[in-house]
Amino acid sequence: MNLQLDSEYWNDRYLNNEFGWDIGYVSTPLKNYIDVLTDKNLKILIPGAGNSYEAEYLFNLGFKNVYLCDYAEEPLKNFLERVPNFPKKQLLQVDFFELEGHKFDLVLEQTFFCAITPMLRTQYFEKMSEILNEKGILAGVLFNDVLNTDKPPYGGNQLLYYSYFKKLFQIKVFEKCYHSVPARAGRELFMILQKH
């Protein structure tokens, strides 16, 4: 099976209500992480944002420098319907790998990495390093599970992931996730990586 994981593919998933990864609220690991952030001026990116309950949560807490990036138009429209006062200029409908002209203090990872084809994983961490400011942080969850080989979500494990980012990031936290939502319990890793 050779899927074209392009904007049309992802848009169709939303239009056909085929987004089983969407839990309908901010995920517990990211909520817990967000709750300890104190600098409301951080420039934050959520790539592969989808319906982005994380961005809504941040915005409602007073983080006004939050950006969403998604390949597909439909989830960004869904987000604006829920959060109509969110600045439209901070909704970036673009391929993450083609994102230009922005630098961020923090990138939050939630079900984006597992949605890209595995052959792009090295480029994912390279792009993260490129768009993060010096000492910038990449934080979030990765699946610690085999999952699929022919379609998203694609899985992996701690050792494999480490091989992708070891030259670019310093590990602050990279361990079993203890606050996963029930359906993902025991199947996720939580990471806080700092750009070298």
N, CA, C and O atoms as a DFTB+ gen file, in Angstrom:
784 C
 N C O
     1  1       0.848      -1.188       0.000
     2  2       0.000       0.000       0.000
     3  2       0.884       1.238       0.000
     4  3       1.760       1.368       0.855
     5  1       0.669       2.154      -0.949
     6  2       1.471       3.362      -1.047
     7  2       0.555       4.574      -0.921
     8  3       0.059       5.094      -1.921
     9  1       0.337       5.012       0.301
    10  2      -0.554       6.131       0.556
    11  2       0.112       7.451       0.213
    12  3       1.311       7.630       0.429
    13  1      -0.680       8.378      -0.325
    14  2      -0.222       9.742      -0.511
    15  2      -0.698      10.535       0.700
    16  3      -1.857      10.947       0.755
    17  1       0.181      10.752       1.662
    18  2      -0.194      11.455       2.890
    19  2      -0.090      12.962       2.664
    20  3       0.692      13.659       3.310
    21  1      -0.911      13.440       1.718
    22  2      -0.882      14.850       1.359
    23  2      -2.050      15.592       2.006
    24  3      -2.806      15.009       2.783
    25  1      -2.194      16.862       1.688
    26  2      -3.237      17.679       2.313
    27  2      -4.631      17.143       1.984
    28  3      -5.533      17.207       2.819
    29  1      -4.809      16.619       0.780
    30  2      -6.118      16.073       0.393
    31  2      -6.468      14.841       1.241
    32  3      -7.607      14.688       1.683
    33  1      -5.490      13.976       1.461
    34  2      -5.708      12.791       2.287
    35  2      -6.193      13.197       3.672
    36  3      -7.193      12.672       4.162
    37  1      -5.480      14.137       4.310
    38  2      -5.832      14.532       5.673
    39  2      -7.143      15.309       5.709
    40  3      -7.939      15.140       6.634
    41  1      -7.370      16.148       4.723
    42  2      -8.635      16.889       4.671
    43  2      -9.810      15.925       4.566
    44  3     -10.823      16.098       5.244
    45  1      -9.674      14.907       3.715
    46  2     -10.737      13.905       3.554
    47  2     -11.000      13.158       4.860
    48  3     -12.148      12.839       5.170
    49  1      -9.959      12.880       5.618
    50  2     -10.151      12.200       6.906
    51  2     -11.058      13.026       7.818
    52  3     -11.934      12.480       8.488
    53  1     -10.846      14.330       7.840
    54  2     -11.682      15.199       8.677
    55  2     -13.096      15.321       8.111
    56  3     -14.070      15.277       8.863
    57  1     -13.211      15.471       6.812
    58  2     -14.526      15.602       6.190
    59  2     -15.366      14.346       6.372
    60  3     -16.592      14.423       6.462
    61  1     -14.706      13.181       6.425
    62  2     -15.413      11.906       6.577
    63  2     -15.465      11.416       8.031
    64  3     -15.818      10.268       8.301
    65  1     -15.109      12.306       8.951
    66  2     -15.102      11.959      10.383
    67  2     -14.267      10.709      10.674
    68  3     -14.661       9.864      11.477
    69  1     -13.114      10.601      10.016
    70  2     -12.197       9.479      10.225
    71  2     -10.955       9.979      10.946
    72  3      -9.853       9.963      10.398
    73  1     -11.148      10.420      12.175
    74  2     -10.012      10.916      12.941
    75  2     -10.053      10.354      14.353
    76  3     -10.283      11.066      15.330
    77  1      -9.820       9.049      14.420
    78  2      -9.877       8.321      15.679
    79  2      -8.817       8.743      16.682
    80  3      -8.936       8.437      17.868
    81  1      -7.775       9.445      16.224
    82  2      -6.723       9.927      17.127
    83  2      -7.206      11.113      17.957
    84  3      -6.590      11.461      18.965
    85  1      -8.310      11.734      17.535
    86  2      -8.815      12.949      18.183
    87  2      -9.604      12.556      19.431
    88  3     -10.675      11.958      19.329
    89  1      -9.075      12.892      20.607
    90  2      -9.745      12.492      21.854
    91  2     -10.786      13.505      22.309
    92  3     -11.539      13.236      23.245
    93  1     -10.840      14.672      21.656
    94  2     -11.885      15.655      21.958
    95  2     -11.554      16.626      23.076
    96  3     -12.397      17.437      23.461
    97  1     -10.341      16.557      23.602
    98  2      -9.915      17.473      24.663
    99  2      -8.389      17.472      24.710
   100  3      -7.747      16.629      24.084
   101  1      -7.812      18.412      25.449
   102  2      -6.353      18.471      25.582
   103  2      -5.877      17.190      26.266
   104  3      -6.429      16.790      27.291
   105  1      -4.864      16.555      25.705
   106  2      -4.381      15.292      26.285
   107  2      -3.749      15.562      27.652
   108  3      -3.141      16.609      27.871
   109  1      -3.900      14.618      28.550
   110  2      -3.423      14.787      29.929
   111  2      -1.924      15.086      30.006
   112  3      -1.535      15.993      30.743
   113  1      -1.058      14.357      29.271
   114  2       0.376      14.672      29.377
   115  2       0.692      16.113      28.987
   116  3       1.500      16.772      29.641
   117  1       0.056      16.604      27.923
   118  2       0.335      17.977      27.502
   119  2      -0.314      18.991      28.437
   120  3       0.263      20.046      28.699
   121  1      -1.496      18.688      28.938
   122  2      -2.135      19.586      29.904
   123  2      -1.244      19.745      31.128
   124  3      -1.023      20.862      31.596
   125  1      -0.734      18.638      31.644
   126  2       0.142      18.696      32.814
   127  2       1.405      19.505      32.531
   128  3       1.879      20.250      33.388
   129  1       1.941      19.355      31.332
   130  2       3.138      20.122      30.957
   131  2       2.803      21.611      30.833
   132  3       3.520      22.462      31.358
   133  1       1.710      21.914      30.138
   134  2       1.292      23.310      29.959
   135  2       1.036      23.982      31.300
   136  3       1.360      25.156      31.484
   137  1       0.461      23.244      32.229
   138  2       0.095      23.819      33.527
   139  2       1.289      24.319      34.340
   140  3       1.110      25.104      35.270
   141  1       2.492      23.881      34.008
   142  2       3.668      24.370      34.747
   143  2       4.434      25.456      33.980
   144  3       5.437      25.973      34.473
   145  1       3.970      25.796      32.790
   146  2       4.610      26.881      32.038
   147  2       4.227      28.218      32.676
   148  3       3.063      28.449      33.002
   149  1       5.202      29.079      32.847
   150  2       4.932      30.369      33.492
   151  2       5.083      31.558      32.547
   152  3       4.502      32.615      32.792
   153  1       5.852      31.402      31.475
   154  2       6.110      32.510      30.555
   155  2       5.027      32.549      29.469
   156  3       5.062      31.773      28.514
   157  1       4.076      33.454      29.633
   158  2       2.957      33.552      28.681
   159  2       3.380      34.149      27.331
   160  3       2.592      34.176      26.385
   161  1       4.637      34.629      27.249
   162  2       5.119      35.219      26.001
   163  2       5.824      34.217      25.096
   164  3       6.267      34.576      24.005
   165  1       5.934      32.973      25.531
   166  2       6.570      31.958      24.695
   167  2       5.907      31.901      23.324
   168  3       4.683      31.967      23.205
   169  1       6.733      31.778      22.299
   170  2       6.200      31.546      20.957
   171  2       6.132      30.033      20.774
   172  3       7.156      29.349      20.754
   173  1       4.901      29.520      20.640
   174  2       4.643      28.081      20.679
   175  2       4.057      27.610      19.352
   176  3       3.174      28.261      18.793
   177  1       4.540      26.497      18.856
   178  2       3.998      25.875      17.648
   179  2       3.403      24.516      17.989
   180  3       3.968      23.747      18.766
   181  1       2.245      24.237      17.387
   182  2       1.672      22.892      17.431
   183  2       1.578      22.414      15.988
   184  3       0.685      22.831      15.251
   185  1       2.504      21.532      15.578
   186  2       2.506      21.049      14.194
   187  2       1.538      19.890      14.011
   188  3       1.265      19.143      14.950
   189  1       1.013      19.743      12.779
   190  2       0.011      18.710      12.551
   191  2      -1.105      18.899      13.551
   192  3      -1.562      17.946      14.183
   193  1      -1.537      20.132      13.689
   194  2      -2.356      20.555      14.832
   195  2      -3.712      19.870      14.926
   196  3      -4.235      19.684      16.024
   197  1      -4.282      19.494      13.795
   198  2      -5.621      18.901      13.851
   199  2      -6.587      19.865      14.516
   200  3      -6.503      21.076      14.308
   201  1      -7.496      19.339      15.308
   202  2      -8.478      20.187      15.995
   203  2      -7.873      20.950      17.172
   204  3      -8.509      21.856      17.711
   205  1      -6.696      20.607      17.563
   206  2      -5.834      21.328      18.498
   207  2      -6.493      21.865      19.762
   208  3      -6.599      23.073      19.973
   209  1      -6.925      20.940      20.582
   210  2      -7.454      21.315      21.900
   211  2      -6.325      21.874      22.771
   212  3      -6.578      22.645      23.697
   213  1      -5.090      21.489      22.475
   214  2      -3.948      22.024      23.205
   215  2      -3.815      23.526      22.961
   216  3      -3.576      24.295      23.892
   217  1      -3.971      23.935      21.703
   218  2      -3.881      25.361      21.384
   219  2      -5.027      26.136      22.031
   220  3      -4.828      27.245      22.528
   221  1      -6.200      25.565      22.025
   222  2      -7.347      26.217      22.662
   223  2      -7.091      26.392      24.157
   224  3      -7.372      27.449      24.723
   225  1      -6.557      25.356      24.787
   226  2      -6.261      25.394      26.209
   227  2      -5.219      26.478      26.507
   228  3      -5.394      27.281      27.424
   229  1      -4.146      26.492      25.734
   230  2      -3.109      27.511      25.896
   231  2      -3.676      28.918      25.730
   232  3      -3.424      29.802      26.549
   233  1      -4.432      29.109      24.676
   234  2      -4.988      30.421      24.362
   235  2      -5.896      30.906      25.487
   236  3      -5.848      32.075      25.869
   237  1      -6.711      30.020      26.010
   238  2      -7.618      30.383      27.103
   239  2      -6.876      30.669      28.404
   240  3      -7.403      31.353      29.282
   241  1      -5.650      30.148      28.535
   242  2      -4.821      30.437      29.707
   243  2      -4.044      31.746      29.568
   244  3      -3.373      32.182      30.504
   245  1      -4.142      32.371      28.384
   246  2      -3.454      33.648      28.178
   247  2      -2.191      33.579      27.360
   248  3      -1.486      34.580      27.231
   249  1      -1.883      32.420      26.801
   250  2      -0.751      32.300      25.875
   251  2      -1.236      32.781      24.509
   252  3      -1.962      32.066      23.818
   253  1      -0.842      33.973      24.126
   254  2      -1.368      34.585      22.897
   255  2      -0.438      34.422      21.703
   256  3      -0.765      34.863      20.601
   257  1       0.710      33.798      21.908
   258  2       1.701      33.658      20.846
   259  2       1.785      32.196      20.395
   260  3       2.869      31.641      20.216
   261  1       0.602      31.591      20.217
   262  2       0.481      30.180      19.847
   263  2       0.191      30.087      18.346
   264  3      -0.652      30.813      17.819
   265  1       0.894      29.192      17.679
   266  2       0.709      28.983      16.241
   267  2       0.301      27.537      15.987
   268  3       0.805      26.609      16.620
   269  1      -0.616      27.371      15.052
   270  2      -1.029      26.038      14.619
   271  2      -0.562      25.838      13.191
   272  3      -0.689      26.738      12.362
   273  1      -0.027      24.677      12.902
   274  2       0.398      24.334      11.550
   275  2      -0.288      23.031      11.167
   276  3      -0.166      22.027      11.870
   277  1      -1.000      23.048      10.066
   278  2      -1.606      21.821       9.564
   279  2      -1.653      21.866       8.046
   280  3      -1.872      22.912       7.434
   281  1      -1.441      20.705       7.466
   282  2      -1.503      20.498       6.025
   283  2      -2.917      20.728       5.500
   284  3      -3.102      21.255       4.403
   285  1      -3.908      20.331       6.286
   286  2      -5.300      20.325       5.854
   287  2      -6.039      21.570       6.335
   288  3      -5.742      22.111       7.400
   289  1      -6.991      22.008       5.546
   290  2      -7.784      23.196       5.869
   291  2      -8.873      22.898       6.895
   292  3      -9.145      23.724       7.767
   293  1      -9.493      21.734       6.798
   294  2     -10.679      21.425       7.602
   295  2     -10.443      21.521       9.115
   296  3     -11.250      22.147       9.804
   297  1      -9.373      20.930       9.660
   298  2      -9.191      21.044      11.113
   299  2      -8.952      22.481      11.570
   300  3      -9.359      22.853      12.670
   301  1      -8.301      23.286      10.742
   302  2      -8.095      24.692      11.107
   303  2      -9.428      25.441      11.122
   304  3      -9.646      26.311      11.964
   305  1     -10.307      25.102      10.197
   306  2     -11.658      25.690      10.205
   307  2     -12.416      25.244      11.454
   308  3     -13.088      26.051      12.096
   309  1     -12.309      23.964      11.795
   310  2     -12.955      23.458      13.014
   311  2     -12.459      24.218      14.238
   312  3     -13.238      24.588      15.116
   313  1     -11.153      24.443      14.279
   314  2     -10.562      25.146      15.414
   315  2     -11.122      26.566      15.516
   316  3     -11.487      27.010      16.605
   317  1     -11.190      27.278      14.390
   318  2     -11.692      28.657      14.410
   319  2     -13.156      28.739      14.813
   320  3     -13.582      29.725      15.413
   321  1     -13.919      27.716      14.488
   322  2     -15.319      27.695      14.932
   323  2     -15.392      27.610      16.450
   324  3     -16.273      28.219      17.057
   325  1     -14.491      26.873      17.070
   326  2     -14.467      26.749      18.524
   327  2     -13.833      27.958      19.202
   328  3     -14.246      28.360      20.290
   329  1     -12.820      28.535      18.545
   330  2     -12.064      29.645      19.133
   331  2     -12.031      30.809      18.134
   332  3     -10.984      31.112      17.560
   333  1     -13.194      31.461      17.931
   334  2     -13.292      32.471      16.861
   335  2     -12.400      33.697      17.058
   336  3     -12.103      34.391      16.085
   337  1     -11.968      33.982      18.275
   338  2     -11.120      35.157      18.502
   339  2      -9.628      34.850      18.398
   340  3      -8.793      35.711      18.673
   341  1      -9.293      33.616      17.998
   342  2      -7.889      33.256      17.796
   343  2      -7.375      33.991      16.559
   344  3      -8.065      34.026      15.540
   345  1      -6.164      34.588      16.626
   346  2      -5.637      35.334      15.466
   347  2      -5.447      34.431      14.242
   348  3      -4.707      33.449      14.289
   349  1      -6.118      34.779      13.164
   350  2      -6.051      33.970      11.938
   351  2      -4.634      33.894      11.370
   352  3      -4.259      32.898      10.752
   353  1      -3.851      34.949      11.583
   354  2      -2.470      34.943      11.064
   355  2      -1.602      33.888      11.750
   356  3      -0.506      33.578      11.283
   357  1      -2.102      33.334      12.870
   358  2      -1.346      32.317      13.589
   359  2      -1.812      30.894      13.230
   360  3      -1.401      29.916      13.854
   361  1      -2.676      30.807      12.214
   362  2      -3.081      29.513      11.651
   363  2      -2.318      29.330      10.352
   364  3      -2.554      30.048       9.380
   365  1      -1.423      28.390      10.334
   366  2      -0.539      28.190       9.192
   367  2      -0.949      26.922       8.450
   368  3      -0.654      25.810       8.889
   369  1      -1.630      27.102       7.323
   370  2      -2.001      25.936       6.522
   371  2      -0.867      25.675       5.526
   372  3      -0.827      26.232       4.429
   373  1       0.041      24.813       5.953
   374  2       1.246      24.559       5.169
   375  2       1.806      23.198       5.579
   376  3       1.574      22.726       6.692
   377  1       2.527      22.594       4.684
   378  2       3.289      21.387       5.000
   379  2       4.344      21.774       6.030
   380  3       5.137      22.683       5.787
   381  1       4.364      21.111       7.153
   382  2       5.327      21.410       8.219
   383  2       6.746      21.496       7.685
   384  3       7.510      22.364       8.109
   385  1       7.114      20.619       6.768
   386  2       8.476      20.566       6.255
   387  2       8.803      21.755       5.350
   388  3       9.961      21.974       4.997
   389  1       7.784      22.514       4.982
   390  2       7.983      23.715       4.166
   391  2       7.762      24.992       4.971
   392  3       7.753      26.084       4.403
   393  1       7.585      24.871       6.260
   394  2       7.375      26.017       7.134
   395  2       8.622      26.895       7.131
   396  3       9.726      26.417       7.390
   397  1       8.441      28.171       6.839
   398  2       9.554      29.118       6.759
   399  2       9.180      30.411       7.471
   400  3       8.002      30.728       7.638
   401  1      10.198      31.147       7.885
   402  2       9.986      32.494       8.405
   403  2       9.533      32.573       9.852
   404  3       9.114      33.637      10.309
   405  1       9.609      31.478      10.574
   406  2       9.204      31.472      11.980
   407  2      10.256      30.754      12.809
   408  3      10.864      29.781      12.365
   409  1      10.457      31.251      14.017
   410  2      11.273      30.575      15.031
   411  2      10.426      30.494      16.292
   412  3       9.678      31.419      16.611
   413  1      10.551      29.384      17.002
   414  2       9.703      29.137      18.175
   415  2      10.552      28.824      19.404
   416  3      11.676      28.331      19.308
   417  1       9.970      29.129      20.556
   418  2      10.596      28.784      21.830
   419  2      10.231      27.369      22.256
   420  3      10.989      26.693      22.952
   421  1       9.049      26.939      21.819
   422  2       8.511      25.649      22.249
   423  2       7.675      25.050      21.127
   424  3       6.871      25.743      20.503
   425  1       7.868      23.764      20.876
   426  2       7.005      23.020      19.961
   427  2       6.384      21.882      20.761
   428  3       7.076      21.148      21.466
   429  1       5.057      21.748      20.638
   430  2       4.336      20.684      21.333
   431  2       3.948      19.593      20.354
   432  3       3.289      19.855      19.348
   433  1       4.354      18.381      20.646
   434  2       4.105      17.210      19.794
   435  2       2.948      16.384      20.356
   436  3       2.985      15.921      21.496
   437  1       1.920      16.213      19.520
   438  2       0.768      15.391      19.909
   439  2       0.193      14.739      18.650
   440  3      -0.553      15.380      17.910
   441  1       0.526      13.498      18.405
   442  2       0.040      12.677      17.274
   443  2       0.434      13.196      15.885
   444  3      -0.185      12.807      14.895
   445  1       1.435      14.054      15.790
   446  2       1.922      14.470      14.477
   447  2       3.018      13.528      13.994
   448  3       2.980      13.051      12.860
   449  1       3.984      13.264      14.849
   450  2       5.117      12.412      14.475
   451  2       4.656      11.054      13.963
   452  3       5.212      10.541      12.992
   453  1       3.645      10.464      14.602
   454  2       3.171       9.132      14.201
   455  2       2.371       9.175      12.895
   456  3       2.067       8.131      12.316
   457  1       2.030      10.389      12.430
   458  2       1.224      10.515      11.220
   459  2       2.062      10.708       9.958
   460  3       1.563      10.547       8.844
   461  1       3.331      11.053      10.138
   462  2       4.180      11.240       8.955
   463  2       4.825       9.911       8.572
   464  3       5.054       9.050       9.421
   465  1       5.108       9.761       7.305
   466  2       5.738       8.529       6.851
   467  2       7.097       8.361       7.551
   468  3       7.849       9.330       7.661
   469  1       7.422       7.153       8.023
   470  2       8.651       6.953       8.784
   471  2       9.929       7.408       8.079
   472  3      10.907       7.740       8.748
   473  1       9.942       7.430       6.754
   474  2      11.169       7.863       6.084
   475  2      11.434       9.362       6.258
   476  3      12.497       9.852       5.875
   477  1      10.465      10.095       6.839
   478  2      10.663      11.519       7.099
   479  2      11.060      11.815       8.542
   480  3      11.147      12.979       8.931
   481  1      11.300      10.788       9.329
   482  2      11.524      11.012      10.757
   483  2      12.824      11.756      11.053
   484  3      12.857      12.597      11.951
   485  1      13.877      11.467      10.327
   486  2      15.122      12.210      10.523
   487  2      14.904      13.671      10.161
   488  3      15.356      14.567      10.874
   489  1      14.205      13.915       9.043
   490  2      13.913      15.287       8.625
   491  2      13.018      16.008       9.623
   492  3      13.123      17.223       9.790
   493  1      12.129      15.254      10.292
   494  2      11.262      15.847      11.323
   495  2      12.128      16.509      12.403
   496  3      11.918      17.674      12.739
   497  1      13.088      15.776      12.936
   498  2      13.924      16.336      14.002
   499  2      14.846      17.426      13.474
   500  3      15.143      18.385      14.187
   501  1      15.301      17.289      12.232
   502  2      16.112      18.352      11.634
   503  2      15.301      19.638      11.492
   504  3      15.793      20.729      11.778
   505  1      14.051      19.497      11.045
   506  2      13.186      20.670      10.898
   507  2      12.872      21.277      12.260
   508  3      12.845      22.499      12.402
   509  1      12.634      20.436      13.259
   510  2      12.387      20.943      14.612
   511  2      13.583      21.768      15.084
   512  3      13.409      22.856      15.633
   513  1      14.768      21.264      14.877
   514  2      15.970      21.990      15.274
   515  2      16.071      23.314      14.527
   516  3      16.463      24.327      15.107
   517  1      15.725      23.313      13.263
   518  2      15.795      24.520      12.429
   519  2      14.836      25.609      12.923
   520  3      15.194      26.786      12.950
   521  1      13.619      25.214      13.312
   522  2      12.606      26.227      13.652
   523  2      12.611      26.619      15.133
   524  3      11.912      27.554      15.525
   525  1      13.380      25.922      15.947
   526  2      13.460      26.281      17.360
   527  2      14.562      27.313      17.592
   528  3      15.628      27.255      16.980
   529  1      14.282      28.254      18.484
   530  2      15.295      29.196      18.914
   531  2      16.379      28.456      19.681
   532  3      16.193      27.298      20.057
   533  1      17.505      29.109      19.914
   534  2      18.566      28.518      20.719
   535  2      18.001      28.109      22.077
   536  3      17.302      28.886      22.728
   537  1      18.305      26.900      22.492
   538  2      17.799      26.310      23.747
   539  2      16.286      26.078      23.722
   540  3      15.669      25.865      24.766
   541  1      15.688      26.120      22.518
   542  2      14.256      25.855      22.382
   543  2      13.914      24.428      22.773
   544  3      14.778      23.552      22.795
   545  1      12.650      24.207      23.079
   546  2      12.179      22.926      23.617
   547  2      11.181      22.259      22.672
   548  3      10.273      22.902      22.145
   549  1      11.371      20.969      22.473
   550  2      10.394      20.108      21.811
   551  2       9.847      19.188      22.898
   552  3      10.591      18.398      23.479
   553  1       8.551      19.290      23.171
   554  2       7.951      18.502      24.247
   555  2       6.677      17.835      23.752
   556  3       5.963      18.372      22.904
   557  1       6.404      16.651      24.296
   558  2       5.165      15.974      23.943
   559  2       5.289      14.473      24.047
   560  3       6.149      13.951      24.757
   561  1       4.418      13.785      23.331
   562  2       4.344      12.334      23.432
   563  2       4.620      11.659      22.086
   564  3       4.283      12.179      21.022
   565  1       5.241      10.489      22.175
   566  2       5.479       9.624      21.016
   567  2       4.977       8.237      21.379
   568  3       5.066       7.824      22.535
   569  1       4.454       7.524      20.406
   570  2       4.014       6.160      20.664
   571  2       5.194       5.243      20.954
   572  3       6.203       5.276      20.250
   573  1       5.066       4.439      21.975
   574  2       6.042       3.407      22.309
   575  2       5.368       2.063      22.020
   576  3       5.093       1.271      22.921
   577  1       5.115       1.842      20.742
   578  2       4.287       0.724      20.310
   579  2       4.594       0.444      18.840
   580  3       5.014       1.343      18.111
   581  1       4.390      -0.778      18.410
   582  2       4.688      -1.152      17.021
   583  2       3.728      -0.473      16.049
   584  3       4.172       0.112      15.061
   585  1       2.429      -0.539      16.306
   586  2       1.382       0.062      15.475
   587  2       1.448      -0.422      14.027
   588  3       1.627      -1.617      13.788
   589  1       1.307       0.491      13.052
   590  2       1.173       0.094      11.643
   591  2       2.463       0.291      10.859
   592  3       3.329       1.081      11.235
   593  1       2.565      -0.453       9.755
   594  2       3.687      -0.247       8.834
   595  2       3.206       0.278       7.484
   596  3       4.017       0.724       6.671
   597  1       1.890       0.230       7.236
   598  2       1.373       0.608       5.920
   599  2       0.508       1.859       5.924
   600  3       0.137       2.349       4.857
   601  1       0.178       2.389       7.103
   602  2      -0.644       3.593       7.180
   603  2      -0.495       4.179       8.590
   604  3      -0.117       3.473       9.524
   605  1      -0.796       5.475       8.734
   606  2      -0.734       6.069      10.074
   607  2      -1.790       5.445      10.988
   608  3      -2.846       5.026      10.513
   609  1      -1.519       5.378      12.285
   610  2      -0.325       5.858      12.968
   611  2       0.819       4.845      12.889
   612  3       0.625       3.637      13.020
   613  1       2.008       5.384      12.673
   614  2       3.219       4.568      12.653
   615  2       3.830       4.583      14.048
   616  3       3.836       5.618      14.714
   617  1       4.335       3.459      14.484
   618  2       4.881       3.359      15.832
   619  2       6.391       3.364      15.868
   620  3       7.060       3.748      14.908
   621  1       6.909       2.930      16.998
   622  2       8.347       2.874      17.199
   623  2       8.655       2.660      18.665
   624  3       7.788       2.284      19.454
   625  1       9.903       2.904      19.013
   626  2      10.319       2.716      20.401
   627  2      11.392       3.733      20.763
   628  3      11.898       4.466      19.914
   629  1      11.720       3.755      22.043
   630  2      12.623       4.758      22.593
   631  2      13.993       4.756      21.919
   632  3      14.525       5.816      21.589
   633  1      14.557       3.584      21.717
   634  2      15.884       3.481      21.115
   635  2      15.881       3.989      19.676
   636  3      16.794       4.702      19.262
   637  1      14.867       3.624      18.928
   638  2      14.744       4.083      17.543
   639  2      14.643       5.603      17.485
   640  3      15.349       6.247      16.709
   641  1      13.769       6.171      18.305
   642  2      13.590       7.625      18.297
   643  2      14.881       8.340      18.680
   644  3      15.243       9.355      18.085
   645  1      15.563       7.803      19.670
   646  2      16.809       8.429      20.122
   647  2      17.817       8.518      18.971
   648  3      18.554       9.498      18.862
   649  1      17.846       7.505      18.124
   650  2      18.787       7.507      16.999
   651  2      18.517       8.666      16.039
   652  3      19.428       9.121      15.346
   653  1      17.277       9.143      15.993
   654  2      16.927      10.259      15.098
   655  2      17.375      11.609      15.644
   656  3      17.779      12.477      14.870
   657  1      17.314      11.804      16.956
   658  2      17.522      13.151      17.484
   659  2      18.790      13.336      18.316
   660  3      19.073      14.454      18.745
   661  1      19.556      12.280      18.554
   662  2      20.669      12.362      19.518
   663  2      21.696      13.439      19.185
   664  3      22.317      13.985      20.097
   665  1      21.894      13.760      17.916
   666  2      22.892      14.766      17.540
   667  2      22.344      16.192      17.624
   668  3      23.109      17.156      17.609
   669  1      21.030      16.319      17.713
   670  2      20.401      17.635      17.629
   671  2      19.834      18.143      18.943
   672  3      19.693      19.350      19.139
   673  1      19.507      17.214      19.851
   674  2      18.794      17.599      21.068
   675  2      19.417      16.955      22.303
   676  3      19.958      15.851      22.256
   677  1      19.318      17.680      23.395
   678  2      19.688      17.164      24.705
   679  2      18.417      16.687      25.393
   680  3      17.399      17.378      25.368
   681  1      18.471      15.522      25.999
   682  2      17.308      14.968      26.691
   683  2      17.166      15.618      28.062
   684  3      18.085      15.576      28.880
   685  1      16.006      16.217      28.300
   686  2      15.629      16.680      29.635
   687  2      14.769      15.605      30.299
   688  3      14.960      15.269      31.468
   689  1      13.812      15.072      29.523
   690  2      12.964      13.957      29.955
   691  2      12.688      13.111      28.721
   692  3      12.357      13.644      27.661
   693  1      12.821      11.804      28.853
   694  2      12.440      10.886      27.773
   695  2      12.177       9.546      28.427
   696  3      13.079       8.723      28.582
   697  1      10.925       9.342      28.807
   698  2      10.576       8.186      29.627
   699  2       9.134       7.760      29.371
   700  3       8.381       8.438      28.671
   701  1       8.775       6.641      29.946
   702  2       7.402       6.159      29.869
   703  2       6.459       7.260      30.340
   704  3       6.708       7.913      31.353
   705  1       5.390       7.455      29.603
   706  2       4.405       8.481      29.942
   707  2       3.461       7.918      31.001
   708  3       2.843       6.873      30.799
   709  1       3.357       8.611      32.118
   710  2       2.545       8.120      33.235
   711  2       1.145       8.733      33.279
   712  3       0.338       8.370      34.135
   713  1       0.857       9.648      32.373
   714  2      -0.439      10.335      32.421
   715  2      -1.191      10.208      31.092
   716  3      -1.993      11.077      30.751
   717  1      -0.942       9.149      30.355
   718  2      -1.605       8.951      29.061
   719  2      -3.116       8.835      29.248
   720  3      -3.599       8.452      30.314
   721  1      -3.850       9.172      28.189
   722  2      -5.287       8.912      28.207
   723  2      -5.464       7.394      28.219
   724  3      -4.579       6.673      27.758
   725  1      -6.588       6.894      28.738
   726  2      -6.744       5.435      28.924
   727  2      -6.434       4.578      27.694
   728  3      -5.802       3.529      27.821
   729  1      -6.866       5.007      26.516
   730  2      -6.656       4.200      25.306
   731  2      -5.184       4.073      24.929
   732  3      -4.810       3.177      24.172
   733  1      -4.341       4.973      25.460
   734  2      -2.915       4.961      25.112
   735  2      -2.033       4.589      26.294
   736  3      -0.807       4.648      26.197
   737  1      -2.638       4.212      27.390
   738  2      -1.880       3.899      28.620
   739  2      -0.859       2.801      28.360
   740  3      -1.187       1.766      27.781
   741  1       0.374       3.026      28.787
   742  2       1.450       2.063      28.616
   743  2       2.013       2.012      27.213
   744  3       2.876       1.184      26.922
   745  1       1.532       2.897      26.326
   746  2       1.944       2.865      24.916
   747  2       2.576       4.176      24.459
   748  3       2.741       4.404      23.260
   749  1       2.930       5.042      25.417
   750  2       3.476       6.342      25.049
   751  2       4.730       6.663      25.848
   752  3       4.931       6.188      26.966
   753  1       5.560       7.488      25.229
   754  2       6.725       8.077      25.880
   755  2       6.501       9.574      25.978
   756  3       5.935      10.186      25.072
   757  1       6.945      10.164      27.082
   758  2       6.882      11.618      27.206
   759  2       8.283      12.156      27.042
   760  3       9.236      11.632      27.618
   761  1       8.403      13.225      26.235
   762  2       9.734      13.792      25.985
   763  2       9.743      15.288      26.242
   764  3       8.773      15.996      25.973
   765  1      10.860      15.740      26.765
   766  2      11.214      17.154      26.778
   767  2      12.643      17.191      26.264
   768  3      13.574      16.771      26.951
   769  1      12.805      17.696      25.053
   770  2      14.123      17.747      24.402
   771  2      14.511      19.201      24.195
   772  3      13.688      20.015      23.775
   773  1      15.752      19.524      24.488
   774  2      16.232      20.887      24.291
   775  2      17.221      20.922      23.150
   776  3      18.140      20.107      23.071
   777  1      17.015      21.885      22.266
   778  2      17.933      22.049      21.129
   779  2      19.341      22.338      21.626
   780  3      19.534      23.152      22.529
   781  1      20.333      21.663      21.026
   782  2      21.748      21.913      21.377
   783  2      22.119      23.322      21.011
   784  3      23.260      23.735      21.222
